[in-house]
Every structure is written in structure tokens, then in C-alpha cells.
Amino acid sequence: MTEYETVVGLEVHCELSTATKLFCGCRNAFGEAPNTNICPVCLGLPGSLPVINRRAVELALRIGAALNCKPQRSIFHRKNYFYPDMPKDYQISQYDEPINVDGFLELPDGSRVGIERAHMEEDTGKTTHVGGGGRIHEASHSLVDYNRAGVPLVEIVSRPDIRSSVQARAYVDELRAILVATGASDGRMEEGSLRVDANVSVRPAGASEYGTRCEVKNLNSLRSLEHAIDYEVARQIELIESGQKVAQETRHWDEADGSTHALRSKEEANDYRYFPEPDLTPLVPDAHLLAAAAEGVGPMPAQRRRRLAELVSANAELATRRDGSTDQVVTVVDLGLDDLVVGAVTAGADPRLALARAANEAAANPDAAKKLDPAAFAALCRMESSGQLSATQSKEVLAELMSHGGDPGQIASRLGYEAMDQAALEKTVGDVITSNPEEWQRYCGGDEKVVQFLLGQVMRASKGRANGKLVAAAFAARRDA
Amino acid sequence: MTASRAPEFGSLVEIAASVRSGERSARAVLAQSLERVRDLEGDLHCFNEVTVEAAEADADAVDGMVRSGLDPGPLAGVPVALKDNLCTVGIATTCSSKILAGWLPPYDATVVSRLRRAGAVPIGKTNLDEFAMGSSTENSAFGPTRNPWDITRVPGGSSGGSAAAVASGMVPLSFGSDTGGSIRQPAALCGIVGVKPTYGVVSRYGLIAFASSLDQIGPFATTVADAALGLEVVAGHDPMDSTSLERPAPSLLASLGDGVSGLRIGIVDDFLSDVSPECGAAVIAAAEALAAAGAEVDRVRIPELLLGLPAYYLIAPAEASSNLSRYDGVRYGLRVDGPDAETMNARTRGEGFGPEVKRRIMIGTYALSAGYYDAYYGQAQKARTIVIRAFEAAYQNFDVLLTPTTPSVAFPFGSKVDDPIEMYLCDLCSIPSSLAGHPAASVPFALSPEGLPVGVQVLAPALGEVEMMRVAASLEQAAPPGVRGPVTP
């Protein structure tokens, strides 16, 4: 049987989080009463004209930079088609001269997906079909809300470099992290701030030509993206295997029945009659614009992962290896806790310990963790490393630190986690040996496993205050003495 | 059928001076205007709507300012007529189309608010060819406007109502829009001055678009000085129009009397063989007059300009097909119901648009479609570039160029309306400067044997308004008496 390779390219529409719309001064806000954020321009009233929002241009350039694109002189085109929620019955978009071209996105596993372009365009209004269960053909009438009309979008078009549904999901996940990191978008898929269409095709493994692709729409979550690609790949392979051809068409993902349905074929597709928008002048990314776009952009997630991995292992290769610490690095960067770890290490914390505490305990409550003082977190890590606190105690202190703040040393003493001084520890160890002579003999005779029992006795006697590592060392010292 | 001289208002400067000084009230000037409208509107049909109450309120406001010691501005009390494709808040703006009948814009065009701020008193909305597509006003959904020189003839178009209103003495100043000649051609046919400024000098905000890369607003007046003042008031950068040039309004009035001595003026030979004898003769006579006034006059051949007409009749319809998409029955204007949105849309447009508008939407849609774009729209854009280059080369040697404005004088109703190509040829001489975005003005310079006015067109390179208007003023001085309005039909 032929083996098939999945080929996916993604088109992601991202709403920019500007204060106002792309071509007018109306507020860019989600979830307000219908048709309240509108004016002659975004309603496309006769005689009105668009004026570009400079902030949107800056954010578009910022997204381009984060995706390693080249900025270039760009123009707007009109994409002509009739639809009631499109006020002018054409969409102002960018066509063959987009603002950003030729970039790439690096995934946490080190693979790269090419970015063909990231261009600007305006959003449409929103139609609601009333009656007939919301389906257009059975609806008694439709309502249109133009609040969204004219909201700035950046459409990010990947190259067909994605080879699985899992990688597609990772791509969108990473892209979302980047968009949030740039401050260009809130990245909320459920509110439609991020909308994904997938171009899916299959080809025999090793083939150099692409197969015929289908564009899948209505992917409202990462889960539906993954499922829709899996479904579509299986459908296309089945067609080919049964001697049929895949038709180039647009397909709609139906979440309820878990399948895709043909919307329109290539032949029925709209002829958008693109032509240069005469109401707008070319956008030239001059030094001023590029500087404004660069302002306030921190390092992107891939760079932050690398920085953290280097810090932890002094070995950048770790960053691309899927082991425990790589997962911790990904988690910490995803949650935005990397600055906390870096800060703590700078303040003297053990890198691996700081990373582990951040990825596990701090990650349980990332909002609180982000407010942690790196110096306090470092102090806690140092107490644990030095044996002043046991791992269990350290986690308790960290939880307290996150919920109420304060000084880790004071929290530890308040919780009664005073480390036993060496004399008290020696005394408890001696007591345990005296009351468990049989086990002690076995230990001295080379039974290493019995140390766990002895250690447990010390812990019980000390009510958990003893540091396990130091106790084990004390037993070993007495045996070897 | 012959027209007689009409009473004049006096120059705009004189009207404004008398109103500012309190010597004459804006209300009195308005009364003179409205009386003239009452006398002639039945014969001429210049207006889609005369807004008497709004005009009286505006005039009273001007008079109130004068009484309070405030200056209403350089057009204090000047009655002005506005082409009905300029948005006016709360006053129907229809483009002489059924699809927009009764539409009340929620905002004023920038030009309209600048006129009000200068103290002008808008008296109504003038008739035009539907959506400014035409050269005779016969394409108006509300009936044609008649030429005050001969009411059996067209006033030209598309700004025929604005031209006829000035030519008949109803108002001393009006505004139109010019996409391929829609100000200059009716100005020529009505014996008045019409100016299309450099693209970007006047804001298009609130001008209902026909072809966005070509549309420009400009004034009509009986004299060059009045047209110059009208243009000065409305020109200048507007942040609401991205294509508006970032420069102040040109100062034109001050240099109108500077003469033409030393200016290099080229007579464009290429059009002379394609126009009627009187239109060609007027250009030659104008050139002689300018030479006599001290200009260096020479003939020049620019055959590339003849590419303008076919290029224009692809580019303008292409843009129009997109600009007019929004009239879909969903948000405003006419709606003809249907079982679904698509049918409602098709029925609305089918009933709402007239035949010429539909013809241009179809031509433009075709020119932009996949597979035809390169051959039509793409090719037309190349021709446009060739026209621009040819002008650039010519302006190496000349400061201004002279051509006929139109191929003929005003023609009788119905004589061209059934032959679109014949009608399109009316724009032959005016289109090239539209494609280039250059300024152009038409000045009345002769009368035809049947007593109809003949215009001469003065062309200048981008932002050459000052030289262009100096030449226009010089021509006005040299013109024989009786060639210009206002006239009484």
C-alpha cells in the first residue's frame, strides 16, 4: 500500500488589538451592542473615504518582524464581492504587494514553517440568520452588525511546510504565543480574534509535486483544526486509493458530525476582480515606522526558550531535545514565567531547581507566579539547595509565597520549618540507630535499601524538619566511621 | 431661441464686501438668487432640490454674524449651488439616481463645510447625469437640464445643472465634479468658466465616488476671478482624504493680473482636426490673442494624448463598477425586496440604476475580470502612463497648453443619447489631463455661427494652477463681447 504524506498550509486571520478601526476613528471593541461602533466610513456610506490607522501599520510590521519577514513598500487592493455584511461590497485588502513577505516561524521542536506573507486587511461585519435554527436557507430574515466592519486584520499565510495535524496545531499555538508577545493581538480564538483556514493535500511519500488541495474553513479551536486535518487527509487518501481525484474546492468543517462538506468548487469560486485601491496611497515602511514597530517588542518565544535552555544546561542542544527539561522550558516560556527563572538564577538560584519549581508548582497558578519577586524565589531555591528546607517544605513555602507574598525565611519559620541544627540532627540519628539495632546492622552489612526505613524514622521523630539528604549523609558517615 | 443678457450679481468679492460691510444683507442677495430660480427653473430644471428654508437660515446666520461684528468670511452671503453628488447633512443627496432618491447623508462633504465656513449660502442641489456618468444630463433619473443659451440643447454634463445655474444667473458660483471633463465640458457649452484642479488639491471627502482616481471637485463662475476665489476657498489639505495633497490652498487671485508675458504656450495640434471648425478656430484665435499679450506661442504635437479616451473608458468604468457595488439595498437608498439577499440585491440594482450606469458597471466588471484584466484594465493603465509621460515631455518646453474644450458646441437633446460612443467622444479633449491628474480650465472665447458659446481649454502640469489661471484671465480679457453668461433663455 502507498504511504502518503500530509501537506498543510495555514491561513491565520488575526484581529489587531488597536484602540480604533483600520480606516476610521470608531472603537475596535468586542461584544458591544450591535451597530454602536459605526460611522460613515466603516459603514461605507456614499462619499466616505478610508484613512489608514498608523498604529495598525506599526502592529502589522511588528508581527512581520516577529515572524522574521521582510517589510516592504505595499499597496492596498479592492477585493470585490457582494455580501450584506460587507458595507462597500468590496474588502480593502493587500494582494500582490503585501507589507511583510518571506519569513519563518520556529516551533518548540526546532522545526521551521515558512511564512509566505503577513498582509493587512479590514474585517467584515457579522450576519446572524434569524429563524430556521440559524441556517441561512431556512432563516426568515438576517440581522447585520457592523461593529466589526473595518476592524484591522493581519492575515498570516504559511508555506505548505506543515506535515501533520499535530504540527499544524503546534504552529497555531506558537503563532498565538508570538502574536500575544508582540502585543498585536489578544489571541482569543473563541472570540474570533484568531481565525484559521487550512489548505490540506496529500501526496505519495517522497513525491515532489503537491497534490490537489482543499481549503477547510470554520476551524474554531485548535481541537477542530487537528480533527479537520485528520479527517480531510483520510478522505483524500480514500478518494485516491479508490481511483478518484481530489477536487480543488472550499470545504466547511462541521464540528457536530466531525466531517468536512464541500462549499464551492474552483469553478464556482468568486472572481474578486482585484485592482489597486485608488482611495489610499502606498505604505512605505520608513525608518520612523520601523522604529515605532520595534518599540516594546521583547524577544519571541523561540529565543526565550533558547535563552532558558542555555541557562539551565549551558547546552543549547537541550532546547531542541524532547526530554524532561525541554518540556519544562516550553511550559515556563508558554506561561511567561521565564523572566522569573532567569531573575532567580541571576540572584543565585540553582538553574535546574528554579526551572523545576517554576514549571511544576509555580505553573499551577501562573498569574500569582508572575508577581513573584525573583529575589524571594531565588532565596527559597537556595534554602532548598542548601538543605535548609526539604523539597516538601520548599513547595509549601512557595505556595504561601505565591498566595500572600513575604520573605521565604520568615514563612519557613512560621510554618515551623526551622532546619534542625547539626547537633539535634546527630542526636535524632543516634536515637534512631539505638532503637532500631537490627535495621542498623543490616545497613552496615551493605543493605542500602534499609536506609529508607531509617530515614523515615528520623523524619517521623523530627516531624519532617530534618533534611533527607543530610540525614542520609549522617547515616553514611556513622557507618563508614 | 436666442438668449439675451441677464442681470449680474457683481463679482464674488463685491458681493462679499457689501455683505461684510452691512451695506447689503445676505438675505437680500439670496432673494435675488431665489427670484431668478423661480423665474427660470421651470424652463431649465437646474436643480433636484432648492433648499429655500435652509438657505434662508444660512443667510440669516451670516447677517447675524455681521451684526455681531464677526466676519462671516470671504464668500459672505454668496449664494452657491452644489452638484447633487456632494453630501449635505440632512439634505437629500441623490446623484440623480433612483437608487439614492431621498437619501439624507449624516454628514457634509469637506467642500460643503468649507463653503459654509467662508460664509457662502448653499441654495440647492443641482442636476447631473446619473452618478456623473454622461455629457448631457440626459442620463439623470429626474429629467434633463436645459441650456440657457438654447433650451432645445443640452447644457453638457455631467455637471449640467451646476453649469446652467451659473450660466442663467441663478447663482454667481456653483460646484461640480470632473472625472473626464464633467466641469469643463458643460462650462464650455454654457459659456462660463469651469476649473478642474490638480488631483488632490480639493478634498473628495463627501463627493460620491464615480471613479476615485480621477474625480475632482471644482468651481463654475462667469469670470476667471470668481472661479479662482471659489477654488481658493475649498482647496487645501484634508486629513479625511488620503489622496489630498499636504499643502495649503493655492493663492490664485493675487496673480491673475500678472499677464502672460514670457509664458510659453503650446497649441496641441492633435485635437484640431477632430473638432468642429468653430471649436478649432477659437483655439487659434485664443493663441493669437495670447501672443499679442506677450506669450511665446508655438504648436506642439502630442499624439499619445489620443490614447486617453479609450484608456479612460476602461479605467473609469472599472473603478465605478467597484464604487457602485455598495448600492445593494441593505443599508440605505432604494430596496426592492426579494426572497433572499442575492435576489433583493439584483432587483434593487436592476430597478435603481439607469441604462448608462448599468452599461459602465458591466464594462468595468468585464475589464477587471480574471483573464481579461491584463488585456483591458492593465493595458489601459499602461496607456495612462504613456499619456502622463507625453505630458511630462511637452511641459519641458511649455508652461501651459491650449486645446479646444469640446469637439462641438451644445447639441440638441436626443442627438447622441442613443449612441454611447458618440457621447463618449465629447470628452476627447478633456480626458488626458484627468488621467494625468493635471489641472485644466475652460474659458468662453467665441460664439458659433448659431450664437452658441465656444470654450477654449487651458492645461497645466500638476500644481500649475497659478499659470493656468493667469492665462485664463488673459483670454477672458481678450475674448469678444457676448461670449459668456449669464444669459436669459
Interface residues (C-beta under 8 A of the other chain):
Chain A: P40 L43 G44 L45 P46 G47 S48 L49 P50 V51 I52 R78 N80 F82 P84 P87 K88 D89 Y90 S142 V144 D271 R273 Y274 F275 P278 D279 L280 T281
Chain B: N85 L86 C87 T93 C95 L100 W103 P105 P106 Y107 A109 R204 Y205 G206 L207 I208 A209 A211 S212 S213 P239 M240 D241 S242 T243 A318 E319 S321 S322 S325 R326 D328 V330 R331 Y332 A341 E342 N345 T365 L368 S369 A370 Y373 Y377
